[in-house]
Amino acid sequence: MQIYISNFYNTRFFTPETVIVDTSYWAPRWFDPANGKAPHLDKATGCIWGIKEESFLMSEDEIPKEMCSGKPCTYIDKFPECEFLKAYWKHLQKIDFEGYLLPELNRIAEDVRKITHYEGEPKIVLMVHEKPENLCSERAGIIRLFKEHGLEIKEWTKEVVGEVF
C-alpha cells in the first residue's frame, strides 16, 4: 500500500486506484458525508468520496483557544510555535499507529478495492485543505507521524496517475 497526502483540489485528477481518506474537520460540501451523503462512488473519477478517518480529529477540549481560523493566518510568524499545530501534533501522538491506524487504512483500501474492482495496489491519499506550500496545515504533523513510524508519505501529484506500484 502506497500512502500519499494531498488537498481537495486534486480530487478531480484522481483515478479508481486512489483511496481518498479525509483527515479534515470540514470537508467540502460535495465530498463530506456529514452533509447528508454517505460515502459514494463519484461517477466522473471512479473514486469513492466521503471516507473520513476520525482518529485524525481532535476533540473539542484539545483545540486551543488561540487560533487564526482563517486567512490570512495572523500567527504564521510564530510557526512552528502555532498553538493549533502544537496541539494537533500532541493529538496525533495519541493515535495507536500500529494497532489501529495502519490496520484501519488497510481495511479501507481493501473495501474500496472490492467496490471499484481495482486489481492493483491501492494508493491511500490522506486529504487536507491546504496546498503543500502552506505551512499552516495539519499536513506537516501527519507526514511527521508516519515518518516517525518508518513510513514515508509522498505528496500526490498528477504524475502519480497511472503509475504501477
Order of alpha helices (4+ residues) and beta strands (2+ residues): beta-beta-beta-beta-alpha-alpha-beta-alpha-beta
